[in-house]
Amino acid sequence: MIRPRLTLLALAIPLALAGCALGPDYQRPDARVALPDSYAGEPVAGALTTTPAVAGRWWTLFGDTQLDALVDQALTSSPDALTAAARVEEADAVLRQVNAALLPQIDANAGISRSRSILPNAVEPTGLLRNTNRIGLSTSFELDVWGRLRRASEAARAQALGTRYTSETVSLSLAASVTQAYLNLRALDAQLLVNRDSVSSQAKSTQLARVRFDGGYVSQLDVQQAEGALATYTAAQVQLEKNRALAESLLGLLVGQPGLKVAAGDLRSLPVPPTPPAGLPSSLLEARPDVRKAETDLIAANAKIGVAKAALFPSITLTGSLGRESRDLSDLFSPAAAVWSIGAGLTQPIFEGGRLRAQVEQVSAQQKQSLEAYRKSVQTAFREVNDALITVRQNGDSEVALGQAVQAAKRSLQLAQARYDSGYSPYLEVLTAQRTSNDATLAWVQNRQARLSSSVDLFKALGGGWKDGNAPQAAAR
């Protein structure tokens, strides 16, 4: 009875140790990521304790159904979105593959053989042919004494979760890119309308100058100046139409529809979306998928240290088989044909030239790199929100001033035209006023585009309404 007891004791010790795992357990490095208490212009007293819920479909705040359809199409049909979805499937498959190592491996086997021996033995005479028929099951199971397999599963789980965060980041960036491209297209539409009005007005002025010249009221100089201005506005119209065609082509590429045609619109008809409160900078750790991705990279790198350390220690594998074996196929399922085996094996690295210890040093260095990358992602997120808040506010202030400039320029143009019609001023005064009015209107349109674009940047910087019920730390459990 002594030997069986010793055998059971030898098997019980590794099983008792199976709860331990080498390597450091993950702890979020909150204290090591220093962030200010508030953003520029955001008082701490009025800040929220968490990032507010930004509308998941934030682009609908622009009130344009065509934009909504284009973003939806991009998120479901563009190559970038489909590639990100395929990578999530790949990561899930890798996780299942890694987790399979935690379970016993069971194989079915069957075989038939015929052999002849030239050496005499006590069972069979020399030269006798022997038939062997086999069928059965075999199994093997590695005892995860040092936690190598569990740490590998932890790393794969973090990487699979990180791939999902990458997919969310791709979707967020894609929605922002489509919206920005659409705003650029609508800005060009607005510029085309402004310039088209200038062409129409200048054509009338040119015709009037010719009539007045024929009547002897103005000189040839007024006619030449009017015709030159008309040619300039016409050339600008051609350039704007070219730019719009290029912008339309880019939008088609983003949504995965080459040759896309978008009906004309006007940026000036789009509302300015409300500015969401930014909340506390520390809330970005939960709000942004790219920051979450950086954290899952850190979790995976942390777990790989345990995998590398466990490789320094013995690996224990249990094996067993159960089946039937007989000479005659008809006897294969008789009681006497039953066979079985059970065993255990241990493998301990003795000399590998320092390879395994170098592996530990390598993954430890990679963990440090992941930590710094996580820090940088948090700091980058803060900068992007801070910059977007500043830009949104300043573009709003600029729009008020530019709106006043547009009204003043229009009044100046009306006065200059009236003075010219009454013969009190040369046509150059009208041209100057027309150019000033045109430039002021275009500047307002460009600022409105910048203001709307900065709103897009802010939505994106705040995480774009992305919400996740599973914290990255769940990947470390």
C-alpha positions in Angstrom: 0.0 0.0 0.0 3.0 2.3 0.4 3.7 2.8 -3.3 0.1 3.7 -4.3 -0.1 6.2 -1.4 3.2 7.8 -2.5 1.9 7.9 -6.1 -1.3 9.6 -5.0 0.7 12.1 -2.9 3.0 12.9 -5.8 -0.1 13.7 -8.0 -1.8 15.6 -5.2 1.1 18.1 -4.7 1.0 19.5 -8.2 -2.8 19.7 -8.0 -2.6 21.7 -4.8 -0.1 24.1 -6.4 -2.4 24.6 -9.4 -4.0 27.6 -7.8 -0.8 29.7 -8.0 0.4 31.6 -11.0 3.9 33.1 -11.5 4.3 36.7 -12.6 2.8 40.0 -11.3 -1.0 40.5 -11.0 -2.2 43.5 -13.0 -2.9 46.7 -11.2 -4.1 49.8 -13.1 -1.3 52.5 -12.8 -3.7 55.3 -12.0 -1.3 57.0 -9.6 1.4 57.1 -12.2 -0.7 58.8 -14.9 -0.7 62.5 -13.9 -3.5 64.6 -15.4 -4.6 68.1 -14.6 -7.8 68.6 -12.6 -9.6 70.4 -15.4 -9.4 71.4 -19.0 -8.6 74.9 -20.2 -11.6 77.1 -19.4 -13.4 74.3 -17.6 -13.6 75.2 -13.8 -13.2 72.2 -11.5 -16.3 73.2 -9.4 -18.6 72.8 -12.4 -17.0 69.7 -13.8 -18.7 66.4 -13.8 -17.4 63.4 -12.0 -17.7 61.2 -15.0 -17.7 61.8 -18.7 -21.3 62.6 -19.8 -23.1 60.4 -22.2 -22.3 61.8 -25.6 -24.9 60.6 -28.1 -23.7 57.4 -29.6 -24.9 58.6 -33.0 -23.4 62.1 -32.4 -23.3 63.0 -36.1 -27.1 63.1 -36.1 -26.8 66.3 -34.1 -26.0 68.1 -37.4 -29.5 67.4 -38.6 -28.7 66.1 -42.0 -30.3 62.8 -43.1 -27.9 62.5 -46.0 -24.9 62.7 -43.6 -26.6 60.1 -41.3 -27.0 57.7 -44.3 -23.4 58.1 -45.4 -22.0 57.5 -41.9 -24.1 54.4 -41.5 -23.0 53.1 -44.8 -19.3 53.6 -43.9 -19.7 51.8 -40.6 -21.2 48.8 -42.3 -19.7 48.6 -45.7 -16.3 50.4 -45.8 -13.2 48.2 -46.1 -11.8 49.7 -42.9 -14.9 48.7 -40.9 -15.0 45.2 -42.4 -11.3 44.7 -41.8 -11.7 45.7 -38.1 -14.6 43.3 -37.7 -12.6 40.5 -39.2 -9.7 41.2 -36.8 -12.2 40.8 -33.9 -13.2 37.4 -35.2 -9.5 36.5 -35.5 -8.7 37.5 -32.0 -11.7 35.6 -30.6 -10.5 32.5 -32.5 -7.0 32.9 -31.0 -8.5 33.2 -27.5 -10.4 30.0 -28.0 -7.3 28.3 -29.2 -5.3 29.4 -26.2 -8.0 28.4 -23.7 -8.1 24.9 -25.3 -4.7 24.2 -23.7 -6.4 24.4 -20.3 -8.5 21.4 -21.0 -7.6 17.7 -21.5 -6.9 16.7 -25.0 -8.8 13.5 -26.0 -8.1 11.6 -29.3 -9.7 8.6 -30.8 -7.4 6.1 -32.6 -7.7 2.9 -34.5 -5.3 0.8 -36.3 -4.5 -2.5 -37.9 -1.1 -4.0 -38.5 0.6 -7.2 -39.7 4.2 -8.0 -38.7 6.7 -10.8 -38.9 9.6 -11.3 -36.5 12.9 -13.0 -37.2 13.9 -13.2 -33.6 12.6 -16.1 -31.5 10.7 -15.4 -28.3 8.7 -17.3 -25.7 5.4 -16.4 -27.3 5.8 -16.9 -31.0 8.2 -19.0 -33.1 10.5 -17.3 -35.5 8.9 -16.1 -38.8 5.3 -16.3 -37.6 3.1 -13.6 -39.0 1.2 -11.5 -36.4 -1.9 -9.4 -36.9 -2.8 -6.7 -34.4 -6.1 -4.7 -34.3 -6.5 -1.7 -32.0 -9.2 0.8 -31.2 -9.4 3.2 -28.3 -9.1 6.7 -26.8 -6.0 8.5 -25.6 -5.8 11.6 -23.5 -3.2 14.1 -22.2 -3.4 16.9 -19.8 -0.8 19.4 -18.7 -1.0 20.4 -15.0 -0.8 24.2 -14.9 1.2 24.1 -11.8 3.0 27.5 -12.3 0.1 29.2 -14.1 1.8 29.3 -17.5 -1.4 28.4 -19.3 -3.6 30.7 -17.2 -1.3 33.6 -17.8 -1.3 32.8 -21.6 -5.1 32.8 -21.4 -5.1 36.1 -19.6 -2.8 37.7 -22.2 -5.0 36.3 -25.1 -8.2 37.5 -23.3 -6.7 41.0 -23.0 -5.6 41.0 -26.6 -9.1 39.9 -27.8 -10.7 42.7 -25.8 -8.1 45.1 -27.1 -9.0 44.2 -30.7 -12.6 45.1 -29.9 -11.4 48.5 -28.6 -9.4 48.9 -31.8 -12.6 48.2 -33.8 -14.5 50.8 -31.8 -11.6 53.3 -32.4 -11.8 52.5 -36.1 -15.5 53.1 -36.1 -15.2 56.4 -34.2 -12.4 57.6 -36.5 -14.3 56.5 -39.6 -17.5 58.3 -38.5 -15.4 61.4 -37.8 -13.6 61.2 -41.1 -16.9 60.8 -43.1 -18.4 63.8 -41.2 -15.4 66.0 -41.8 -15.4 65.1 -45.5 -19.1 65.8 -45.7 -18.6 69.2 -44.0 -15.9 70.0 -46.5 -18.2 69.1 -49.3 -20.9 71.3 -48.0 -18.4 74.1 -47.4 -17.5 73.9 -51.1 -21.2 74.0 -52.0 -21.6 77.2 -49.9 -18.5 78.7 -51.6 -19.9 77.8 -55.0 -23.2 79.5 -54.2 -21.4 82.6 -52.9 -19.1 82.7 -55.9 -22.1 82.0 -58.3 -23.9 85.0 -56.9 -20.7 87.1 -57.4 -20.5 85.9 -61.0 -24.2 86.8 -61.6 -23.8 90.2 -60.0 -20.6 90.9 -61.8 -22.1 89.9 -65.1 -24.9 92.4 -64.6 -22.4 95.1 -63.6 -20.2 94.3 -66.6 -23.2 94.7 -68.9 -24.2 97.9 -67.2 -20.6 99.2 -67.6 -20.7 98.5 -71.3 -24.1 100.3 -71.7 -22.7 103.3 -69.8 -19.6 103.3 -71.9 -21.6 103.2 -75.1 -23.5 106.2 -73.8 -20.4 108.0 -73.0 -20.9 108.1 -69.2 -17.8 106.1 -68.3 -14.4 105.3 -69.7 -13.1 102.2 -71.3 -11.2 101.6 -68.0 -14.5 100.8 -66.2 -15.4 98.2 -68.8 -12.0 96.5 -68.6 -12.1 96.4 -64.8 -15.6 94.9 -64.9 -14.7 92.3 -67.5 -11.5 91.4 -65.5 -13.4 90.9 -62.3 -16.0 88.7 -64.1 -13.2 86.6 -65.6 -11.7 86.2 -62.1 -14.9 85.1 -60.5 -15.6 82.7 -63.4 -12.1 81.1 -63.0 -12.8 80.7 -59.3 -16.0 78.9 -60.0 -14.2 76.4 -62.2 -11.6 75.8 -59.4 -14.3 75.4 -56.8 -16.2 72.9 -59.0 -13.0 70.9 -59.4 -12.4 70.9 -55.6 -15.9 69.7 -55.0 -15.5 66.8 -57.4 -12.4 65.7 -55.5 -14.1 66.1 -52.2 -17.0 63.9 -53.5 -14.5 61.3 -54.6 -12.9 61.2 -51.2 -16.2 60.8 -49.5 -17.0 57.9 -51.8 -13.8 56.2 -50.8 -14.5 56.6 -47.1 -18.0 55.0 -47.4 -16.8 52.3 -49.7 -18.8 53.5 -52.7 -16.6 54.6 -55.6 -18.4 57.0 -58.0 -20.6 58.3 -55.2 -22.7 61.3 -56.2 -24.0 63.7 -53.5 -26.6 66.3 -54.4 -25.7 69.9 -53.8 -26.4 71.5 -50.4 -25.2 74.4 -48.2 -23.1 74.4 -45.1 -24.9 77.4 -43.9 -28.1 75.3 -43.4 -26.4 73.0 -40.9 -26.9 73.8 -37.2 -24.1 74.0 -34.7 -24.4 71.0 -32.4 -24.4 71.6 -28.7 -21.1 71.4 -27.0 -21.1 68.5 -24.5 -19.5 69.1 -21.1 -16.0 67.5 -21.0 -16.2 66.2 -17.4 -13.0 65.4 -15.4 -9.9 64.5 -17.4 -9.5 61.3 -15.4 -12.8 60.1 -16.9 -11.1 59.7 -20.2 -9.6 56.4 -18.9 -13.1 54.9 -19.2 -14.5 57.0 -22.1 -12.0 56.5 -24.9 -11.6 53.1 -26.7 -8.0 53.9 -27.7 -7.0 54.4 -24.1 -8.7 51.2 -23.2 -6.8 49.5 -26.0 -3.5 50.8 -24.5 -4.5 49.4 -21.1 -5.3 45.9 -22.5 -1.9 46.0 -24.2 -0.4 46.6 -20.8 -2.5 43.8 -19.2 -1.3 41.4 -21.9 2.3 42.4 -21.5 2.0 42.0 -17.8 0.6 38.4 -18.2 3.3 37.4 -20.6 5.9 37.9 -17.8 4.2 35.1 -15.9 4.2 32.9 -19.0 8.0 33.5 -19.5 8.7 32.8 -15.8 6.7 29.6 -15.7 8.8 28.3 -18.6 11.8 28.1 -16.2 10.0 25.5 -14.0 9.1 21.9 -14.7 6.1 21.0 -16.8 4.0 18.0 -15.7 1.8 16.1 -18.2 -0.6 13.3 -17.4 -1.4 10.8 -20.1 -3.8 7.9 -20.3 -5.4 5.6 -22.8 -8.3 3.2 -22.9 -9.2 0.7 -25.6 -9.1 -2.7 -27.1 -6.5 -4.8 -28.8 -6.6 -8.3 -30.3 -5.1 -10.4 -33.0 -8.4 -11.3 -34.6 -10.9 -8.6 -35.5 -13.7 -10.7 -34.3 -12.3 -10.7 -30.7 -11.7 -6.9 -30.6 -14.7 -6.3 -28.3 -14.3 -9.4 -26.1 -13.6 -8.8 -22.4 -10.1 -10.1 -22.7 -9.2 -7.5 -25.4 -9.5 -4.5 -23.0 -6.3 -2.6 -22.5 -5.4 0.7 -20.6 -2.5 2.7 -19.5 -1.9 5.7 -17.3 1.2 7.8 -16.7 2.8 11.1 -15.9 5.8 12.9 -17.3 7.9 15.8 -16.1 10.1 18.0 -18.2 12.6 20.4 -16.6 14.9 22.7 -18.6 18.5 22.1 -17.6 20.6 24.0 -20.1 19.4 26.3 -22.8 22.2 28.9 -22.9 20.2 31.5 -21.0 17.4 31.6 -23.6 14.5 31.3 -21.1 15.9 34.0 -18.7 16.5 36.3 -21.7 12.8 35.7 -22.6 11.8 36.9 -19.1 13.9 40.0 -19.5 12.5 40.6 -23.0 8.8 40.5 -21.9 9.6 42.6 -18.8 11.0 45.3 -21.1 8.0 45.0 -23.3 5.8 45.5 -20.3 7.6 48.7 -19.5 7.1 49.9 -23.1 3.4 49.2 -22.8 3.2 51.1 -19.6 4.7 54.2 -21.2 2.5 53.8 -24.2 -0.5 53.7 -21.9 0.7 56.9 -20.2 1.1 58.6 -23.5 -2.4 57.5 -24.7 -3.9 59.1 -21.6 -1.9 62.3 -22.0 -2.7 62.5 -25.7 -6.4 62.0 -25.0 -6.3 65.0 -22.5 -4.5 67.2 -25.1 -7.0 66.4 -27.8 -10.0 67.2 -25.6 -8.3 70.3 -24.3 -7.4 71.5 -27.8 -10.9 70.8 -29.1 -12.6 72.8 -26.3 -10.3 75.7 -27.0 -11.0 75.5 -30.8 -14.7 75.2 -30.4 -14.9 78.3 -28.2 -12.6 80.4 -30.3 -14.3 79.5 -33.6 -17.6 80.4 -32.0 -16.2 83.8 -31.0 -14.7 84.3 -34.5 -18.0 83.5 -36.2 -19.7 86.4 -34.3 -17.1 88.9 -35.5 -17.1 87.5 -39.0 -20.8 87.8 -39.2 -20.6 91.4 -38.3 -17.9 91.9 -41.0 -20.2 90.3 -43.6 -23.0 92.7 -42.8 -20.7 95.7 -42.9 -19.2 94.6 -46.2 -22.7 94.1 -47.8 -23.7 97.6 -46.7 -20.5 99.0 -48.1 -21.2 97.3 -51.4 -24.7 98.7 -51.6 -23.3 102.2 -50.9 -20.5 101.8 -53.4 -22.9 100.6 -56.1 -25.3 103.5 -55.4 -22.5 106.0 -55.6 -21.3 104.5 -58.9 -24.8 104.5 -60.3 -25.1 108.2 -59.4 -21.8 109.0 -61.0 -20.1 110.0 -57.8 -17.3 107.3 -57.8 -15.3 105.2 -60.2 -16.1 101.6 -60.8 -12.9 100.6 -58.9 -14.7 101.5 -55.7 -17.5 99.0 -56.6 -14.9 96.3 -57.4 -13.2 96.8 -54.1 -16.5 96.7 -52.2 -17.6 93.6 -54.1 -14.3 91.8 -53.4 -14.4 92.7 -49.8 -18.0 91.4 -49.5 -17.1 88.2 -51.3 -14.0 87.6 -49.1 -15.9 88.3 -45.9 -18.7 85.8 -46.8 -16.2 83.2 -47.8 -14.3 83.8 -44.6 -17.5 83.3 -42.6 -18.2 80.0 -44.5 -14.7 78.7 -43.8 -15.0 79.6 -40.1 -18.4 77.9 -39.9 -16.8 74.8 -41.4 -13.9 75.0 -38.9 -16.4 75.5 -36.1 -18.4 72.4 -37.1 -15.2 70.4 -37.7 -14.0 71.3 -34.2 -17.3 70.0 -32.8 -16.5 66.7 -34.6 -13.0 66.7 -33.1 -14.5 67.2 -29.6 -17.0 64.4 -30.0 -14.2 62.2 -31.2 -11.9 63.3 -28.4 -14.5 62.5 -25.8 -15.0 59.0 -27.1 -17.9 59.8 -29.4 -20.6 58.2 -27.2 -18.7 54.9 -27.1 -19.7 53.0 -24.0 -18.5 49.6 -22.8 -19.9 47.5 -20.0 -16.7 45.6 -19.4 -13.7 47.4 -17.9 -10.3 46.3 -19.3 -9.4 45.0 -15.8 -11.9 42.2 -16.4 -9.3 40.9 -18.9 -6.9 40.5 -16.0 -9.1 38.2 -14.1 
